[in-house]
Amino acid sequence: MKPLGDARFFMLETLREYARECLEIAGEVGEFNMRHARHYMSVLEEMDRSVFTPELLPWFGAEEDNLRAMLDRLTVESPEDAGRACELISRYWLAQGANSEVLQRAGALLSSADLPPQIRAGLLIVAQLATFFRGEFGASAQFAEEAVHLAEPGTLRHAVALSGAASIAVQCGDLEAAVAYARHAAHAVDSLDEVRRWIVLIDAGEALALAGHFDEARAWTSKGRDGLRHAGSEIGAAVASDTLAFLDLADHNFEAARAAFASSIETAQRHEHPTLESLSLRGLGFALLGLGRRAEAFSTFVRWLELADGFDPPPNTEQIAALGAIGLSAAPPDAAAGAKLRGSVMRLRREVMEPSLPGMLEVEEMFERELADALGAESWAKHLSEGADLSFENALALARSLGP
C-alpha cells in the first residue's frame, strides 16, 4: 500500500480484487458498502456542523469517486440519507459547473423517493440552483416556489430558498417579487449562526443588485463580505467582492473593479473554485476593456472561454457569454468577426437563457455601441445577420481564430 496524505492510501488492484473476493465469499459485500457509505455520510455531516466553507472543495475533489459510490449505495438502501448526501455534495458539483449532474441526481431522488419535507426542500434548492445556472428559468422558478413552501422557517434552507426565489424572480422580470423575497431572506437569518447569516445576506444583496436597488445591495453585500473575512472564509468574501465589483463596473469605476476581480481570481485558483474563477474572469475582462486595455481584455475572455469548456455540455451559458465578450474585445482589424460573434450570441441567447449580472446589460451595450460605430451601421447590421447563421461550433472556431 502507498500512503496518499494523512488519511488515505493507494492499494494495488490485485489486493483490492482479492479483498473483494473474500467479502463476496463471506456474503459481506453489502454490509461493507454500507459501512463505506455511512463513513462518508458522517464526514459530510460533520463538515456541515462545523460550518461548511468552499475552502473544503479540494477535499471533495479528492474524494469524488468515493462520494459518488456512497450516493449510489444510499440511493438504493436509504433514499432519505441519499437526499441529504446529494444536497451536501452538490455544493462541490455546483462550484465545478457540473449542473447537469446535480440536476440528474436531485431530480431522480425527487421523482422516485417519498422523502421527508426538509430533505425534499434541500434537494429542491440544489435543483433550483442547477437549473438557474443552466438558464432554465421556468423550471428554476418552480423548484424555488416549492422549496420556499416546504423549508421550515428559521432554518438555513428557508433563507437560502428565499434568496434563490429572489434571484429567479429577477430573471423572470418580476422585480417587485424579487425585492420582497430578498428582504424576507435578509430578515430570516436572525436564528442562524454568524457565518451562515453573512452568506444569506450576500445572496440577498446580489438579488437586490439585479433588481436595480444598488445602494441597498452595496450595504448588505459589504456587511456580508466583511463578516466572512472576519470569519476566515476567503471564498465567501470573494463572491461578495465580485458582486460589489460588478456594481463598480456599472458605475464605470473600472480600476476598482479590476483590482477586486484580479484578487478574486487568485482566491478562486488557490481554492480550486472554477465557477468563481469564471465569474471573476468575466468581470476582469470588462474592467480591462473599460480601461482601454483591449488586448489584455481579449486574453482574459479567451481564458474564460477555455475554463467554461470544462463546465456542462456545450453550449453552456458561460461559453455563450464568453463568446460574446470575445466579440466585443476583438482588435480593430477583427471588428467584422467580432460583430459576427455578437450576432451568433444573440441567437444562442434566445435558445439558452443566460443569468443576468448586476449592471452588465448596460456595460455590454456600451461596448457594443463602440463596435457598431467603428464598423458603421450598414456593416454592423450585415455582420450581425451573418453571425446569426453561424452554428455554435463555427462561432467557437471563429473566436479561437482571432488574436488580441
PyMOL commands that set and color helices and strands:
alter all, ss='L'
color gray80, all
select helices_A, chain A and resi 13-26+29-49+54-62+64-77+79-95+99-112+117-133+137-150+156-171+175-187+194-210+214-231+234-250+254-270+274-290+294-308+317-329+332-351+360-375+377-388+392-401
alter helices_A, ss='H'
color red, helices_A
select strands_A, chain A and resi 2-4+8-10
alter strands_A, ss='S'
color yellow, strands_A
deselect
rebuild
show_as cartoon
